Amino acid sequence: MKDLKTRLEKGQVVIGTDLTMKNLRLGKIEKVLITKNCPTEVKEEILRFSDEVKIEQLDKTNTELGIICKKPYAISVIGYLKEK
């Protein structure tokens, strides 16, 4: 979680399924974080497009991840952008 907080401060993450999938297709993601209660269809879609990307299953729920990211909503998926 420390790495996540650091990356959030630096703006090196994309939050949400849509943005993560868009950036996965463009090859801009190096790692994807998925919450333990992420919908199955979302997990399957991410796995389909993430051949060369690390996927980490968190032990947090989407509500907890939203709180960690200081957002007023639940977050199921976060993508780490590749460093330039």
QUIPEBEL-V759958 format. One record per helix or strand of 3 or more residues. SS is the DSSP state (a for helix, b for strand). FROM is the first residue (numbers start at 1). LEN is the number of residues. If there is no record, write none. Layout:
ss from len
SS FROM LEN
SS FROM LEN
This chain:
ss from len
a 2 9
b 13 3
a 17 9
b 29 6
a 40 10
b 54 4
a 62 7
b 77 5
